[in-house]
């Protein structure tokens, strides 16, 4: 494999991982009722900022909690500012804690979770029954 082929492969793998992470977030947001807003909530550009500097610490803590206690991110994933901004938006909407609960149910950290088919890496996005 040439250096260019390896680089191309690495870029494709990174893009695929990013799509998977985005789809996981999209799945949880849709389950929380943000079907119409999901794309705008996940849309982050160079001009996007934290809405309130007071939320920065809370957003960072929530993002770390998501990374440590769920499988919404792959194990080797480096947390990015993109999802810090998304969590900030969820805090502003008072939906961050509910997002964490839903992500914990949909993407539990435990491996070997019953219901996983052979070769399946995660649970499919399924509706969570109402209490």
Order of alpha helices (4+ residues) and beta strands (2+ residues): alpha-alpha-alpha-alpha-alpha
